[in-house]
């Protein structure tokens, strides 16, 4: 799985493509993001523990949203159930990612309190009043502590940015996933700088009319994460069609049975030059993703067996990757 470096213009491109994904299904995107916000607010009512719990499960919720983005990218519908679907696969690894992120946050907060000193802690936590001379000293320590927190929080955020996608799509363990996420962000630091600057501007604009603009901005940010993942890790562009479901003529399908499994031949693939039969499974609901997981021969992404294109014991996540494999086989028949 190669980490690709993209140009600075992609910082803007990720946002525009993310907005296009939101526009294709604005209602369900709004409901999903509002539900996630409602979960966060409900857990926040539990002192201390609630915030910790949400930090732990947030990668699971994020992974579910990314699965929904993948379904939308494939021309299927983004559904509410996608928000919770990752609880059925890779949940332990995703919670571990949240746990590592939580430990990092706790360490950063502890370091900030240590740099700020006991006076800053008493003022922030207990509302203790200080005189003018002490206030100048406290503010100086607070500024230093804030800079340290910022410098440490950015690498932690970089490590967590792509981690849920790498865990759920590629089956990576938490620490390797966070390492690859960090180096992917570091390798593309220039487009991410533009991306971050634009998000700051858009956030200020969205907050002006009583925060109404956040209804659009938050789903756009979530979708832009998936777009950036496809560019950096897969080197592919998202393909959003106007139709919610792919156009497939299943009336022409040929049913075969290899291991007592029902699969159907794709009409498009029935005209291969070597007249071999490649097969895909019939469409199913998002809940079918909890079945067997297979690996794409080309990009090594993990996909449900029911959605994979199968050929000679190999699996492919898309027609494009299957065609790339066919081209390679035609060039080198012995491969």
N, C-alpha and C positions, 0 to 999 in steps of 0.2 A: 504494500500500500504506500504509494509515493506521495510525499507532501509537495505540492506544486506551489510555485511562487507566481503571484499574479500582479498586474500593474496597479498603480494607485487609483485609477478610474473605477476599479471594482468596488471601492468603498461606497461610491454612489450607486453603482449597479446593483449591489446587494439590497439596498433599501428600495429601489424602484421595483425590482423583481419581487421582493417581499410584499410590497404594496399590491402588486398585481395578483398575488396569491390570495391576499385578503379580499380584494374586490370580487374574486370569483365566488366566494362563499362568505360574505360579510356577516350574515346572521349567526352562523354556527361558530365562526371565529370569535365573535363578540360574546356568545354564550360560554364558550370554552374558557376564554380569558377571564370573564367575570366569575365563573365558578372557581377558577384557580385563585383569584383575588379573595373570594368569599372564604375559601378554605384557609388562606393565610390569615385573614382577619379573625376567623373563629378560633384558630389555634393561638393567636396572639392574646386572646382573653385569658389563656392559662399562663399565669406568671412564670417567666423564665423557661419552663419546660416546653411551652407551646412553640416558642420561637425555635428552639432546638429541634423539635419534631418536624417543623416545616422545612428547616434546612436539610434534614435527613431525607425527606421524601420528595423535595423539589426536583432532584435529578430524575426520579421516576416519572413525575408528572411531565417534565420537559421531554423525556424520551417518548412518552405517549404522544405528545404534540408533534414531535418529529416524525413518528410513524404516520400520523395523520397527514403531515406535509408530503411524505413519500407517496401515500395513496393519492393525494390530490395531484402530485406531479405525474403520476401514472395515468391520470384521466379519470380516476375514481372519485368518490365523494369523501370529503372530510367530515367525520361524524363525531358526535359528542363522546361516544364510547372510547374514542382514541385517547382521551385524556387519562383514562385509567387502565388502558390495555397493557402498559408496560409492567403493571403489577403482576402479570401472569408469566412474564419472561424476564430473566436477568434482574430480578428485583433485588437480590442480595448484592450483586455487583454495583447496582445503581445506588443503593443505600450506602454502600461503602464509600462511593465517590462523595456522597453528601456528608458522610462522617469525616472524611479527610478534609473536606472544605470547612466543616464546622470546627475541627481542631485548629486549622489554620487561622480562622477568625478569632477563636478564643486566645490563641497565642499573640495575635496582633493587638487585640484589645488589652491583654495583660502588659505587653510591651509599652503601649501608649500610656497606660496608667503609671507604669514605672518611670517613664520619661517625664510625664507631667507632674509627678510628685503627689504627695498626700494632700496638699492644698487643693490641687485641681480635682482630685477624686472627691474630696469632701464637698467642694463647690458644686460639682456636677451631680453627684449621687444624693447628697443630703441638703443641698441648698444653702450651705454655710456661707455667710457674708464675710468679705475681706475688705480691708481698708485700701486706699488708693495705691500706696506703695507696694503692698502685697499683690494687688490686682495686676500691676505691670509685670511683675515677676511671673505670676500665674499665666498671663496671656502669652508671654514669651515661651514658656514651657509648653503651652497648649499648641502654639504654632509649630514648634519643633516636633511635637508628638503627632500632629496632623500630617506633616510632611512624611514622617516615617511610616505612618499608617497607609498613606497613599502609595508610597514606593513599594510597600510589601503587599498591599491589596491587589495591585495590578497584576503581578505574576501569578497570584493565587487565582484571580479571575481568568487569566489566560489558560491556566491548567484545567479549569473547570468548564471552559467555553464549549469545546467540542466533545468533552468526555461522555456525556449521555449518548450521543450519536455513535461514537466509536464502540461503546459497550453494546448497544442494542443492535447495531447494523453489522459490526465486524467481530463481535464476540471477544473483544479485548478485556483483559482484567483491569481493575480500577487504576492501579499505579501506572502500567504501560499506557493506558488510555489518557491519563492526565499528562504524562510526559509528551506523548505525541501531540496532544492539544496545545501544550505550551510551546513546543517547537514550531507547530504550524502557525500559531499567532506571531511568534517571534520572526519567522521567515517572511511573513506578510505584514510586518509592522507598519509599513507605509500605508497600504490601503486601510488597515485597521485604524490608523491615526485619522485619516479622512472620515472613515465610518463613525468613529467616536465623536469627532467634531460636529458632523452633520446631525448626529443623534442629540447632542447637547442643544443645538440650534432648534431642532424640531421639537424637543421636549419643552423648551421655553415657549415656543409658539403654541404648543398643544395645551399648556397650562393657562394661557391667557384667558380664553373664554370659559372660566370656571372648571378647567380641566377636562372639558368635553373632548378635546382633541386626543386625549389619551386612549379613548375607545378605538381610534384608528391606529395610533402609534404603537401601542403595546402588541397587537397582533402582527403588525408589520415587522417589528423587531424579532419576534419569534420566527416568523417565516423567513426573515433575512438570514437567520442563523443556519437554516437548512440550505438556503441558496449558497451561502459562503462555503458550507461543507461540501457541496457538490463541486464547486469550482476548485477548491483546494485539494480535496482528497480523491475525487473521481475525475476531475478535469472535464466535467460535463455541464451543460446548460439545462436549466429546468425547462420542461415542455408542458405548458398548461394549455389544454384544449378547451374549447367552449362546451364540449360534451362532458357530462359527469362520468360516463362509462365508456370504455373503449368499444369501437365498432368492430365486432367479430361475428362472422356468419357461422353460427354453430349448427345450422341446418346441414352444412356440408362436412360436418366433423366426422371423423372415423374413430370409432371407439376400439381401443385395444386393451388387453389385460396381461401385464407381465407378472406382477406379484399380487394378484387379486386386488389391484388398485384400478379404479376407473380414471382414465385420462383421455384427452381428446386432442386430435391432431389439428394444428393451426393451418387454415387454408393458405395463408401466405407462405408457410414453410413447406407446403406439399410440392413445390416446384423447384426444390433444390437440384443443382446440377448432377449430384451423384444419386438422385432419386431415393435418398435415405429418408426415414421417417423420424421427425422430431416431434415431440408431444408436449403439450401444456395441459394444465388442469382446468376444469371449468371454473367460472368465477364463484367467489364465495364471499361471505360476510367478513368484516374485520376480525371477528372472533376466531376465524379459521387460522389466524396467525399463531395461535398457541400450539399448533401441531408440530410435526417434525421440521427442523431447520436444516437447510442445505446451503452450500457455499457456491457462489458464482465462479465459474472457471476462469473468467477474465479479470474481474475487479475484486474477487475474494469477499464480496459483501455477503452477509448472511440474510437469507430470505426464506419465507415459508415454502415448504415443498409444494403446497397446493398452487402457488403462484409462479413457480419456476418453469422455465422451458427446459425439457430434458432431451438429451441426445447422446446415445451411446454411453449411458451411465454418467454423463456429465450434466451439470445444471448451469443455467444462465438466467440472469435477472431481467434481461430485455432482448428484444430482437436485434438491437444494435450490437450487443456483445456476442450474441450467437453468430451474427454475420461476420464479425471480426475473427471469431474462431474458425469459421468456415473458410475465410480468405487465407488464414494462416495454414490451414490444412491443405488447401489447394496449392499453395506455394511450396510447402514441404510435406508431402504425403507420408513421410516416415516419422513425422513428429507425433 
